[in-house]
Amino acid sequence: MPELPEVETICRGLNQATLDREMLGGDVLLNSTIARSISATDFLTKLKGKSIARWYRRGKYLLAELSQFPEGEREKGKGGEFRDQTPSSSLLPSSFLLPSKAGWLGVHLRMTGQLLWVNRSEPLQKHARVRLLFEGDQELRFVDQRTFGQMWYVPAETEVSSTVIGLKLLGPEPFSDEFTTEYLTRKLHRRARPIKTALLDQSLIAGLGNIYADETLFLSGVMPTTLCADLTAEQIGRIHTAIIQVLQKAIESGGTTFSNFLNVQGVNGNYGGVAWVYNRAGQPCRTCSTTIERIKLAGRSTHFCPLCQT
């Protein structure tokens, strides 16, 4: 948590609020939040005087293409045109992981990170870690209770994944052309591990996490403990369809809030109220009224209906 729908929701909110505003400076309240490739002081110095041209999402990463303020210095057309807000509208294609004339800002929220767009007079949250000050008395705050989240500055003319190295490990996006039933079949073939564990592997599918893996397996009617090697072609096809269906619904609902997730305006996500199985242990299945069960699988809480899933 946050997973793809939550990060996508944040990305869209940032694109609505933060673009083309000069960054005036900021404050790093916890030095370890800034990736070790640069000091906290240098991080703020490099961002000062720049603006954000566009936010993108890759898996659970947020990536902001920077430009020198004013925007006129930005190379026309670089970074892609702003498209309609379809589920993949903020997706960063691999061809965009290229050097930018003004660099990039990277963010990974990890378990409890939040990016909040607030007025500078707003009282400082207890777990605020980084403040980025923008013109107009606005600021972007990185709040992170567990302190696992990170921010990166990617220098100008530097390929993004050479700094944010986790990007190199990601599999295809669920909404991309590369994520096909054939791809999923090929990757799961002969794998002797439970399908729930496989779906959490970011090198297999970028952005899917514990909540939406449980939801996917419910909709596809597959037990989370089923070994990948034992899946039929029909089951894999249902899993592929369910992944896209579940993520689209979660994005439309603004993500899921069970503990820490908030969008950039500080508003909860609504998917939790319509979840099929996740966090519903002991409650009746929405389809058959059988009690939802919860087990631990590879150290992760796993929820399922023993009747609807086989």
Buried (B, 14 or more C-beta within 10 A) or exposed (E): BBBBBBBBBBBBBBBEBBBBBBBBBBBBBBEEBBBEBBEBEEBBEBBBEBBBBBBBBBBBBBBBBBBBBEEEEBEEEBBBEEEEEEBBBBBBEBEBBBBBBBBBBBBBBBBBBBBBBBEEEEEEBEBBBBBBBBEEEBBBBBBBBEBBBBBBBBBBEBBBBBBBEBBEEBBBBBBBEEBEBEBBBEBBEEBEEBBBBBBBBBEBBBBBBBBBBBBBBBBBBBBBBBBBEEBEEEBBBBBBBBBBBBBBBBBEBBBBBBEBBBBBEEBBBBBBEEBBBBBBBEEEBBBEEEEBBBEEBEEBBBBBBEEBBE
